[in-house]
Each structure stands twice: as C-alpha cells, then as structure tokens.
Amino acid sequence: MGGASKNTQLIYVRGVVKEMMKVAKKDDNRETLIENERQRLLKLFEKLPKNRLELAKGLIENAAFMSVTLQDLIKAINDEGVKEKYKNGKNQYGYKDSVESKAYDKMIKNYNSIIKQLNDMMPKDIDTPQDDGFESFGDD
C-alpha cells in the first residue's frame, strides 16, 4: 500500500475486515453445525456403557466434524463437478479429479469406519428390532 492515499488504505482495510467478518460468521455457523451433529450422535450412542462412552467421545467428535465437512464437500462438488482442468507446461491440458472429490472419497471412508466402530461398541441386546417377517417373506 506504498503510495496509496490514507482514504484508499482505509477502504482497503475495511474491505479486509468485512471479508474477515464473513469468514468468522461462516466459521461460527460451521461450529454450530458441528456441535449440533455432535449432540445428535451423543444422543444416538447415549445407551453405551459409561466406559465405552468415554472411549467413543473422541470418535463422536471426529464423526461430527467429518459429517459437516462431507456436506460442505458435497456442495462444492455439486457446484464445481468432480473434475477440474489442468495445464502442465506449454501444451499439456486435461482434466483431473478435483481436490474436493479426492477429499470426499478419503473422508467418506474414514467416516464410515468411525460409524462402524461406534456401532460395534453398542451392546448387542439394545434396541434389537422384533422380527417382522420381512426377511423370511416369500421363502415358502
């Protein structure tokens, strides 16, 4: 901002602060979404024995973060697509997997693994549904 007037500098600073406030607001909203998901998951797994629940809390924290992040990645993929253009050197052009699609692929696997771990921690005798005959329907 070497030769800029004080008025120009002030406008620039206000613009930066305004953008920073937008990011902070978005981050606050994201933190709220993560906390809501964490509470939802804690409620689902509240029947875990206390010792298992203590072990599960870290998994629940990670699952909540991943769930919100996966939703963000889905929005980005829907907006931008799963491929992005690239240019290597003078005449090399093409398409490659987008950063968002790669991140989604990796994170969804980790998320599913965490959810499986949490489900495996649940005692087998909790909320077992009664056989409604659906699975055996048509076996006659």
C-alpha positions as a Markdown table, in Angstrom:
| # | Residue | x | y | z |
|---|---|---|---|---|
| 1 | Met | 0.0 | 0.0 | 0.0 |
| 2 | Gly | 3.1 | 2.2 | -0.6 |
| 3 | Gly | 1.8 | 5.3 | -2.5 |
| 4 | Ala | -1.9 | 4.9 | -1.8 |
| 5 | Ser | -3.8 | 7.7 | 0.0 |
| 6 | Lys | -5.0 | 7.3 | 3.5 |
| 7 | Asn | -8.6 | 7.1 | 2.3 |
| 8 | Thr | -7.7 | 4.3 | -0.1 |
| 9 | Gln | -5.9 | 2.5 | 2.7 |
| 10 | Leu | -8.9 | 2.8 | 5.0 |
| 11 | Ile | -11.2 | 1.5 | 2.3 |
| 12 | Tyr | -8.9 | -1.5 | 1.7 |
| 13 | Val | -8.7 | -2.2 | 5.5 |
| 14 | Arg | -12.5 | -2.0 | 5.8 |
| 15 | Gly | -12.8 | -4.4 | 2.9 |
| 16 | Val | -10.4 | -6.9 | 4.5 |
| 17 | Val | -12.1 | -6.6 | 7.9 |
| 18 | Lys | -15.5 | -7.1 | 6.2 |
| 19 | Glu | -14.2 | -10.3 | 4.5 |
| 20 | Met | -12.7 | -11.5 | 7.7 |
| 21 | Met | -16.1 | -11.0 | 9.5 |
| 22 | Lys | -17.8 | -13.0 | 6.8 |
| 23 | Val | -15.3 | -15.8 | 7.3 |
| 24 | Ala | -15.7 | -15.6 | 11.0 |
| 25 | Lys | -19.5 | -15.8 | 10.7 |
| 26 | Lys | -19.2 | -18.8 | 8.4 |
| 27 | Asp | -16.9 | -20.4 | 10.9 |
| 28 | Asp | -19.3 | -19.7 | 13.7 |
| 29 | Asn | -22.1 | -21.3 | 11.7 |
| 30 | Arg | -19.9 | -24.3 | 10.9 |
| 31 | Glu | -19.0 | -24.7 | 14.6 |
| 32 | Thr | -22.7 | -24.6 | 15.4 |
| 33 | Leu | -23.4 | -27.3 | 12.8 |
| 34 | Ile | -20.6 | -29.5 | 14.2 |
| 35 | Glu | -21.9 | -29.1 | 17.7 |
| 36 | Asn | -25.4 | -29.9 | 16.6 |
| 37 | Glu | -24.2 | -33.1 | 14.9 |
| 38 | Arg | -22.1 | -34.0 | 17.9 |
| 39 | Gln | -25.1 | -33.7 | 20.2 |
| 40 | Arg | -27.2 | -35.8 | 17.7 |
| 41 | Leu | -24.6 | -38.5 | 17.7 |
| 42 | Leu | -24.2 | -38.4 | 21.5 |
| 43 | Lys | -27.9 | -38.9 | 21.8 |
| 44 | Leu | -27.8 | -41.9 | 19.5 |
| 45 | Phe | -25.0 | -43.5 | 21.5 |
| 46 | Glu | -26.1 | -42.5 | 24.9 |
| 47 | Lys | -27.0 | -46.1 | 25.8 |
| 48 | Leu | -23.4 | -47.1 | 25.6 |
| 49 | Pro | -21.9 | -48.2 | 29.0 |
| 50 | Lys | -20.1 | -45.4 | 30.6 |
| 51 | Asn | -16.6 | -46.8 | 30.0 |
| 52 | Arg | -17.4 | -47.3 | 26.3 |
| 53 | Leu | -19.0 | -43.8 | 26.1 |
| 54 | Glu | -15.7 | -42.2 | 27.3 |
| 55 | Leu | -13.8 | -44.1 | 24.6 |
| 56 | Ala | -16.5 | -43.2 | 22.0 |
| 57 | Lys | -16.5 | -39.4 | 22.6 |
| 58 | Gly | -13.3 | -38.9 | 20.5 |
| 59 | Leu | -14.9 | -40.9 | 17.7 |
| 60 | Ile | -18.1 | -38.9 | 18.0 |
| 61 | Glu | -16.2 | -35.6 | 17.9 |
| 62 | Asn | -14.4 | -36.7 | 14.7 |
| 63 | Ala | -17.6 | -38.1 | 13.2 |
| 64 | Ala | -19.4 | -34.8 | 13.8 |
| 65 | Phe | -16.6 | -32.8 | 12.1 |
| 66 | Met | -16.5 | -35.2 | 9.2 |
| 67 | Ser | -20.3 | -35.2 | 8.7 |
| 68 | Val | -20.3 | -31.4 | 8.4 |
| 69 | Thr | -17.2 | -31.3 | 6.2 |
| 70 | Leu | -18.7 | -34.0 | 4.0 |
| 71 | Gln | -21.8 | -31.9 | 3.5 |
| 72 | Asp | -19.5 | -28.9 | 2.5 |
| 73 | Leu | -17.6 | -31.1 | 0.1 |
| 74 | Ile | -20.9 | -32.3 | -1.5 |
| 75 | Lys | -22.0 | -28.7 | -2.1 |
| 76 | Ala | -18.6 | -27.9 | -3.6 |
| 77 | Ile | -18.7 | -31.0 | -5.9 |
| 78 | Asn | -22.3 | -30.2 | -6.9 |
| 79 | Asp | -21.2 | -26.6 | -7.8 |
| 80 | Glu | -17.9 | -27.4 | -9.4 |
| 81 | Gly | -18.1 | -31.0 | -10.5 |
| 82 | Val | -15.7 | -33.9 | -9.8 |
| 83 | Lys | -13.2 | -32.9 | -12.5 |
| 84 | Glu | -11.1 | -29.8 | -12.9 |
| 85 | Lys | -9.0 | -28.6 | -15.8 |
| 86 | Tyr | -5.2 | -28.5 | -15.5 |
| 87 | Lys | -2.4 | -27.2 | -17.6 |
| 88 | Asn | 1.1 | -28.6 | -17.4 |
| 89 | Gly | 3.7 | -26.9 | -19.4 |
| 90 | Lys | 3.0 | -25.3 | -22.8 |
| 91 | Asn | 0.6 | -27.6 | -24.4 |
| 92 | Gln | -0.5 | -30.2 | -21.9 |
| 93 | Tyr | -4.1 | -29.7 | -21.0 |
| 94 | Gly | -6.5 | -32.1 | -19.5 |
| 95 | Tyr | -8.8 | -33.0 | -16.6 |
| 96 | Lys | -8.1 | -34.4 | -13.2 |
| 97 | Asp | -10.1 | -35.3 | -10.2 |
| 98 | Ser | -10.9 | -32.2 | -8.2 |
| 99 | Val | -9.4 | -31.6 | -4.8 |
| 100 | Glu | -12.9 | -31.8 | -3.3 |
| 101 | Ser | -13.7 | -35.1 | -4.9 |
| 102 | Lys | -10.4 | -36.6 | -3.6 |
| 103 | Ala | -11.0 | -35.2 | -0.2 |
| 104 | Tyr | -14.6 | -36.6 | -0.2 |
| 105 | Asp | -13.5 | -40.0 | -1.3 |
| 106 | Lys | -10.9 | -40.2 | 1.5 |
| 107 | Met | -13.1 | -38.7 | 4.2 |
| 108 | Ile | -16.2 | -40.8 | 3.5 |
| 109 | Lys | -14.2 | -44.0 | 4.0 |
| 110 | Asn | -12.9 | -42.7 | 7.3 |
| 111 | Tyr | -16.4 | -41.5 | 8.4 |
| 112 | Asn | -17.9 | -44.9 | 7.6 |
| 113 | Ser | -15.1 | -46.6 | 9.6 |
| 114 | Ile | -15.8 | -44.4 | 12.6 |
| 115 | Ile | -19.5 | -45.0 | 12.4 |
| 116 | Lys | -18.9 | -48.8 | 12.2 |
| 117 | Gln | -16.6 | -48.6 | 15.2 |
| 118 | Leu | -19.3 | -46.7 | 17.2 |
| 119 | Asn | -21.9 | -49.3 | 16.2 |
| 120 | Asp | -19.6 | -52.1 | 17.1 |
| 121 | Met | -19.3 | -50.6 | 20.6 |
| 122 | Met | -23.1 | -50.8 | 21.1 |
| 123 | Pro | -24.2 | -53.8 | 23.2 |
| 124 | Lys | -26.0 | -56.4 | 21.1 |
| 125 | Asp | -29.0 | -56.5 | 23.3 |
| 126 | Ile | -30.0 | -52.8 | 23.0 |
| 127 | Asp | -32.9 | -51.9 | 20.7 |
| 128 | Thr | -32.9 | -55.2 | 18.8 |
| 129 | Pro | -35.9 | -54.9 | 16.5 |
| 130 | Gln | -38.5 | -57.7 | 16.6 |
| 131 | Asp | -38.7 | -60.0 | 13.6 |
| 132 | Asp | -41.5 | -58.6 | 11.5 |
| 133 | Gly | -41.3 | -61.4 | 9.0 |
| 134 | Phe | -40.0 | -59.3 | 6.2 |
| 135 | Glu | -36.7 | -61.2 | 5.7 |
| 136 | Ser | -38.5 | -64.6 | 5.6 |
| 137 | Phe | -41.3 | -63.3 | 3.3 |
| 138 | Gly | -41.6 | -65.4 | 0.2 |
| 139 | Asp | -39.3 | -68.2 | 1.5 |
| 140 | Asp | -42.3 | -70.6 | 1.5 |
